[in-house]
């Protein structure tokens, strides 16, 4: 199936979320509670289910993890040039630069699930597990003006790390999970991605797009075009193939995480710019992801 058709249901759910919020059917208060519920209650079971019974070859995934680190660090460094280039104050720069290197996990798992099923989710979960501490380190460091304040707290309470760690532990220990319990976990997991994508759409904001057009174009160019090219070069250089290559390339072309806005607001960054980064990145990815997947595959 053409990648555009594979991705279409996911992007339709994002647009559905935007339409629901614009119509007034979803209130801001409900959206905040729904995002919290999905992130902390539904998302860990999705990752646990994908990893607990997966056939894993950690050693074989090392080149993929190295390539993920390479394009993430490169995107962070390239994005950091925006501060002198566009003469941005620190709170705006730190909030917006997340758009160059942070990734939307909801979209990651939805896309890999559509492309490769549970094995695809398990593979990209390994990559997410390696990248989440790194991108949080970068984001918190810049938002805290280099002090690193709050980084440990952000990592400890991150549900992606909970889900991946528990799933890996169960897998490596050969834990036999009772069927009724695993079925309950699966019910929660099944709800995570559709609801997550709807909240991504409901969170889209357009107020600051025109004001920050130049840096937004710069950061989105790095995230959605330059990073995939770096990932492709790394895959060829390191001989990454099959499902590992597919997960690496999907990870490199994801839009910016909606949590970039939450973190920016919590740490006194420029929330409006962070929202604009998330919005512009998500909308642009609806075009770039199908095109890049068609070309790269």
N, C-alpha and C positions, 0 to 999 in steps of 0.2 A: 504494500500500500504506500502511496506517496506520503512523504513526511507531513505535508500540509494537511492531509486528511487525518493523519494520526493525531496531530496536535489540535485540530479544529475543535473537538469536544471540550478540551481543557480551556481554550481561549473563549469558547462560548460561555462557559461557566464564569469566567472572569467578567465578561461583558454583562452577564446576567446579574452578577453582584453589583456592578456599577448601576445598572438600570433599577434594581431594587432600592438602592440608596437614594438615587435621584427622584424616584417616585414617592419617597417618604415611607415606604413599606418597612424599611430597616432604619431604625433610629440610631443616632450616634451612641447612645447609652447601650443599646442592644449589641451594636457592632463591637464595642470595647469588650463586653462580657463574652461575646462569641469568640473573638480572637483569643482571649485568655483561655477559654475552655478548650478550643481546638489545639492550641499550642502546648498546653500543659497536660491535658487529659487524653486527647485523641491521637496526637502525633507520636508519643512514645510507643504505644501499642503497635502502630504501623511499622516502626523500625524494628521493634522486638520481633514481630511476626516474620518480617523479611529475613532476619538474621538467625533466629533461633534454630531453624531447621534447614538453613541453606548449606550447600556444599561449598566450603570456603577454602581458598588457597591463599593464605596471607602472603606467603613469599612471592607468589606470582603477581600480586597486586602492587608490589613495591615500586616498579617502574611507573605505574599509573599514579601512585601517590607522589612520587618525585616530580613527575610532570605537572601535577596539580599544584604542588608547591611552587614550581617555577613560574607558571603563568600568573598565579596569584600574587607573588612577590613583584613580578614585573608590572602587573596592572597597578599595584599599590604605588610603586615608585613613579610610574608614568603619570598616574592621577595626581600625585603630590606636586607635580610641576604646575598644577592649576593655580596654586596660591600666588606665586609671583607673576604668573602669566596673566591672570585676571584681577590681580591686586585684591584678593579676598581677605576679609578679616578672619581671624582664627576660628570663631564659632561657625561661620558660614563654610569655610574651607573644610573643617573637620567633619561637619555634617554631610556636606556634598560629596566629599572624596570617597565616602562609602560606596557611591555609585560606580566606582571604577573596579572594585574588587569583591564586594559582598554579593551573595547569591541567594535566590529565593528557593528555599528547600521544598515548598509545596509544589512549585513548578517542576523542580528536579525529579521528584519521585513520581509525579503524575506523568511526565514525559517518558521516563525510563520504564515505568509500569506499562504504558501504552506500547512502547517499542519492544520491550523484552520480558514483560511479565515480572513475576517475583524474583527471578535471578537478576534482572536488571535493577530492581529496587535494592536488593542486597548488595550488588556491586557498587552502586553509586552511594549507598549508605556508608561503605568503608571510606570512600573519598570524602564524603561530608564529615565523617567523624574526624578525619585528619585536618580538614580545612577549617572547621568551626572554631577551634581554639585560636588559630592563626588570624582569621579575619576579625575575631573579637578582640584579640590583642592589638591589632592595628587600629581598630575603631576607637577602643577605649583609650589607648595611648594618645591619639591625636585629640580626642574630645576632652581629655583631662590635661591637655597642654603638656604632654610628655611625662606626667607623674606616674601613670599606670594605676591611678586610684580607681578602685571599683572593679578591676579586671577579674580578680578571683571570684568575687560575688557573681559577676555576669556568667562566668564559666560554670560554677557550681550549680547554678539554678537553670542552666540551659537544658531544655527537655530533649534536644537532639542527642546530647551526650548521654543523658539518662537512657534513652531508648537503645542507642547503639551499644553502650557498655553492657547493659543487661542482656541484650540479644546475643552479643558475642560471648559473654560469660556462660549463658545457657548452652550455646552451641559447643564451645570448647570443653565444657564440663560434661557434655552428653546428657544434659538434664531431660528427664522424661516428664513432659508437661501434661497433666491430666486433660483428657479431651474436652470436658465441659469448660475448664478454665481457658484452654486455648481457643475454644469457640467464642467465649465471651470477649477475649482479647481481639479476635478477628472481627467481631461486630464493631468494636470501637475503631479498629484500623480501617474498616470499610468506609466509615463515615468521615475519616480525616481529610482525604484529598478533595472530594467534591465540596465539602464545607469550607476547607481552606482556600480553594480557588475562588469561591464566591466572596469570601472576606477580602481577598486580594483586590477583586474588582470593586467591592464596596468602599475600599480605602483609597481609591484613586482620587487625587486632588489636582486641579488645573490652575489654581489661583496664581502661582508664582512662575509658571512656565515662561512667559514672555520676559519677565524681569531678569531671569537667569539663563536666557537662551544660549549664550555663548559657552559658559562652563558646562551646561547640561549636554550640549552637543559634544563637547570634548570628552567628558566622562563616559557618555554612552558609546562614543566611538571606540574608546578603550575597552569597555566591558563587553560590547556586543560584536566587535569586529577584530580588534587587535588581539585580545585574549584568545579567541578561537584560533587565530593564525599561529600564535605562539604554541598553543596546545597541539595543533596539527604538526608543527615542526618538531616538537618534543616527542610526539608519538612515533614519528618516522625515525628520529634519531635513536630512540630507545627501543625500537622494535615492538611497540605496544600494538596489539591487534585484538580482534574479536570484541567480546563484551567489555573488556577493559578500555579499549580504544573508544567505543561508543559512549561509555559512561564519562570518560575524560572529556570528550568533545561536547557532550550535552552540558556538563558542569561548566565548561568554559564560556558558553553562550547564554547562560541564564540571566534573566533580569535581576535587578537589585532587590534584596530582601526588604519586605515591609517592616521588619524589625529595625531597619536603619532609622526610620522615623521615630520609633518608640525610644531607641537608645539616645538619639539626638536630643529629644525633648527632655528625657530624664537627666541628661548630663549638661543641660543649659546650652545646647548647640542651636543652630538655626533650623527649627522645625519646619518652617515653610519651604526652605531649600531642600531639606531631606525628603519631604513629601513630593516635591517637584521631581527629584531624582527618581524616586520609586515609580511615580506616575509615568514619566517620559520613558523610563527604561522598560517598564512593562508593556506599554503600547508599542514601542519600537521593536521589542522582542517578538511581538506577534507577526512581524514582517521578516525580521532577520533570522529567527530560528528555523522556520520552514525552508527558507532559501539556503541557509548554510548547511542544514542537514541533507537537503537534496544534493548539494554540491559535494560535500565531504563524504557522503556515503556512496 
